[in-house]
């Protein structure tokens, strides 16, 4: 059986967050504040998002008054 390449859930969520950032014209500094991380961490997430925690995602959703379904439907 051939394994299909798939995109992990953390990568999908991170891509949606970056897409939202682009739509809203938010700076990396502002996004880092929403996630409660440093800007350098954003660039680490760009390379490999597996270290983004549910806490960070929850911070982002709370600050922006969003639900996960809303983010994922972008």
Rosetta blueprint (number, residue, H / E / L):
1 X L
2 X L
3 X L
4 X L
5 X L
6 X L
7 X L
8 X L
9 X H
10 X H
11 X H
12 X H
13 X H
14 X H
15 X H
16 X H
17 X H
18 X H
19 X H
20 X H
21 X H
22 X H
23 X H
24 X H
25 X L
26 X L
27 X L
28 X H
29 X H
30 X H
31 X H
32 X H
33 X H
34 X H
35 X H
36 X L
37 X L
38 X L
39 X H
40 X H
41 X H
42 X H
43 X H
44 X H
45 X H
46 X H
47 X H
48 X L
49 X H
50 X H
51 X H
52 X L
53 X L
54 X H
55 X H
56 X H
57 X H
58 X H
59 X H
60 X H
61 X H
62 X H
63 X H
64 X L
65 X L
66 X L
67 X L
68 X H
69 X H
70 X H
71 X H
72 X H
73 X L
74 X L
